[in-house]
Amino acid sequence: MSLFGGKGRRDEGPQGEPRKAKPPATPAHREPETKTGKRSTENGGGSVANIGKSIAIKGDLTGNEDLVVEGKVEGKIALPDNELTVGNNGDVSADVHAKSVVVIGKVSGNVSATEKIEVQASGSVDGDVRAPRLIIQEGAVLNGSVEMTKGSAPAKSSPTPSGSTPPLSSVPKTG
């Protein structure tokens, strides 16, 4: 007899047949969200490193995971296969190269990405940017030149087709 008045043993079915083991009930596993609202498994390494707002680093940063900078970084940042996010409190004085760069805070230095660069409304970039895709929200600040290339191949210089607007660098200054 079982504890709750049932007949038979706990591991037997209604007619004394062995019960099949049920898989343990576990809640669905969810990766925690990062400050950008994305799951950490979206990158190859499956993790996100954070530099807090009280942290200051001078030197070269390299790695194989996404990075969120909320503190101060001076030097060089190289994350060729991952995303760099410069958070609202982030202050980066460095040349940056990553697969994808999101600027919410401040970057002083050249920024290059193999996929995209995004400067959000509160973001500021003082330096040249180079990426195949560039997103600049209203209110964002970008002081520098922009080079948009397909993939990682350098942009080819081609003559301006007739009837199209010439590049800004060849427009004569008036004044």
Buried (B, 14 or more C-beta within 10 A) or exposed (E): EEEEEEEEEEEBEEEEEEEEEEEEEEEEEEEEEBEBEBBBEEBEBEBBBBBEBEEEBEEEBEBEBBBBBBBBBBBBBBBBBBBBBBBEBBBBBBBBBBBBBBBBBBBBBBBBBBBBBBBBEBBBBBBBBBBBEBEBEEEBBBEBEEBEBEEEEEEEEEEEEEEEEEEEEEEEEEE
